[in-house]
């Protein structure tokens, strides 16, 4: 399958400013195949629910596979290089490989976990020590429609017939940081 066009960060930002109330999922992975394999069903289900799903990848091969799932695709480095980061996602999903390879991604994930106002999901093996204690096991039950679209996306990424599971597993961080939970406990004493 031919590679489809990748949106520019500037064009994406203009679109996002026209739709300020949408939930946003930002996904960072090394390439389309890795993202589709590990989070493709979750991406499709969020897009089908009306979320703005944006995937940032380093390798632009097979980005059409991500577009099948309803994602806007941006090239990682130019998107990170933009000085204006005024739009913050509701949720972030990151591959461990991209987390380890990109210092800006690592800083962004840690900032999300520190502030606790963004859902954080991580996939991959050998979680770094700074994440190990801050994220716990979680999973997403993939809808039947998402399974079908993920199958098509896997084929477009060069993996036709690859087995797909109705469950995608992640490691997720708490939505609210400990300091927020402590302040709330002080305001609302438990019986």
C-alpha positions in Angstrom: 0.0 0.0 0.0 1.3 3.4 -0.9 2.2 5.8 2.0 -0.5 8.4 2.5 0.3 12.0 3.3 1.3 13.1 6.8 -0.3 16.2 8.2 1.8 19.1 9.3 1.8 20.1 13.0 0.7 23.6 12.0 -2.3 22.3 10.0 -3.2 20.0 12.8 -2.9 22.8 15.4 -5.3 25.0 13.4 -7.8 22.2 13.2 -7.6 21.5 16.9 -8.1 25.2 17.7 -11.4 25.0 15.7 -12.5 22.1 17.9 -11.4 23.1 21.5 -13.8 20.9 23.4 -13.0 17.5 21.9 -11.2 14.9 23.9 -7.7 14.3 22.5 -5.6 11.2 22.5 -1.9 11.6 21.6 0.0 8.5 20.7 3.8 8.3 20.3 5.4 5.2 18.7 8.4 4.3 16.6 6.3 3.4 13.5 2.8 2.6 12.3 3.1 -1.2 12.7 4.1 -0.9 16.4 1.3 1.4 17.2 -1.3 -0.7 15.3 -0.2 -3.9 16.9 -0.2 -2.6 20.5 -2.9 0.1 20.5 -4.8 -0.1 17.2 -8.1 -1.2 18.7 -8.0 1.4 21.5 -7.2 4.1 18.9 -10.1 3.1 16.7 -12.6 2.9 19.7 -11.6 6.3 20.9 -11.9 7.8 17.4 -15.3 6.2 16.9 -16.4 7.7 20.2 -15.5 11.2 18.9 -12.0 11.7 20.2 -9.4 13.5 18.2 -6.7 10.8 17.8 -3.2 12.0 16.8 -0.3 9.6 16.3 3.3 10.9 16.2 5.8 8.5 14.6 9.5 8.6 13.8 9.2 6.3 10.8 6.7 7.4 8.2 6.3 4.0 6.4 2.8 2.6 6.2 1.1 5.6 7.9 -2.1 4.7 5.9 -2.5 1.9 8.5 -3.0 4.5 11.2 -5.4 6.5 9.1 -7.6 3.4 8.6 -8.1 3.5 12.4 -9.2 7.2 12.3 -5.9 8.8 13.4 -4.2 11.9 12.2 -0.5 11.2 11.7 2.3 13.6 12.4 6.0 13.2 12.1 7.4 13.1 15.6 10.5 15.4 15.5 8.9 18.4 13.7 5.9 18.2 15.9 8.0 18.1 19.0 10.2 21.0 17.6 7.2 23.3 17.4 7.5 26.0 20.1 3.8 26.2 20.7 2.5 23.4 22.9 -0.7 25.1 24.0 -3.0 22.1 23.3 -2.8 19.4 25.9 -4.3 15.9 25.3 -6.8 14.2 27.6 -4.8 11.0 27.2 -1.4 10.0 26.1 -0.1 6.6 25.0 3.6 5.9 24.4 5.7 3.0 23.4 8.6 2.2 25.8 10.9 2.3 22.7 9.9 5.9 21.9 10.0 6.9 25.6 13.6 5.7 25.8 14.7 7.2 22.5 13.3 10.7 22.7 14.1 13.0 25.7 11.2 15.3 24.9 8.7 12.4 25.0 10.2 11.2 28.3 9.9 14.7 29.8 6.3 15.0 28.5 5.3 11.6 30.0 6.8 12.4 33.3 5.2 15.8 33.3 1.8 14.2 32.6 2.3 11.8 35.5 3.5 14.5 37.9 0.5 16.8 37.1 -2.0 13.9 37.0 -4.4 15.7 34.7 -3.8 13.5 31.7 -4.4 9.7 31.4 -1.0 8.0 30.6 -0.7 4.6 29.0 2.5 2.8 28.1 3.1 -0.3 26.1 6.2 -2.4 25.6 8.7 -4.5 27.5 11.3 -3.5 30.1 9.7 -0.5 31.7 12.3 2.1 32.9 12.7 2.3 36.7 11.2 5.8 36.8 7.9 4.5 35.4 7.8 1.1 37.0 6.3 2.3 40.3 4.1 5.0 38.8 2.0 2.9 36.4 0.0 -0.2 36.9 -1.4 -2.9 34.6 -4.6 -2.0 32.7 -6.3 -3.3 29.6 -8.8 -2.2 26.9 -11.5 -4.6 25.6 -11.4 -4.0 21.9 -14.9 -3.6 20.2 -15.8 -6.0 17.4 -15.7 -3.1 14.9 -12.2 -2.1 16.2 -11.0 -5.7 15.8 -12.1 -5.6 12.1 -10.5 -2.2 11.4 -7.3 -3.3 13.3 -7.2 -6.4 11.1 -7.3 -4.1 8.0 -4.7 -1.8 9.5 -2.4 -4.7 10.2 -2.7 -5.8 6.6 -1.9 -2.3 5.4 1.2 -2.2 7.7 2.4 -5.4 6.1 1.1 -8.0 8.6 -1.9 -9.6 6.9 -3.4 -12.5 8.9 -1.6 -11.6 12.2 -3.6 -12.8 15.1 -5.4 -10.1 17.0 -6.7 -10.2 20.5 -9.9 -8.7 21.9 -7.8 -7.3 24.7 -4.9 -4.7 24.5 -2.7 -4.5 27.5 -1.0 -1.3 28.8 0.6 0.1 31.9 -1.4 3.2 33.0 -0.7 6.0 35.4 -3.2 7.5 37.9 -5.2 10.4 36.6 -4.7 12.5 39.7 -1.3 12.9 41.4 -0.8 11.9 45.1 -0.7 15.6 46.2 -4.2 16.2 44.6 -5.6 13.0 46.3 -4.2 14.2 49.6 -5.8 17.7 49.3 -9.1 16.1 48.3 -8.9 13.7 51.3 -8.4 16.8 53.6 -11.5 18.5 52.1 -13.7 15.4 52.2 -12.9 13.4 55.3 -13.6 9.7 55.0 -16.0 8.2 57.6 
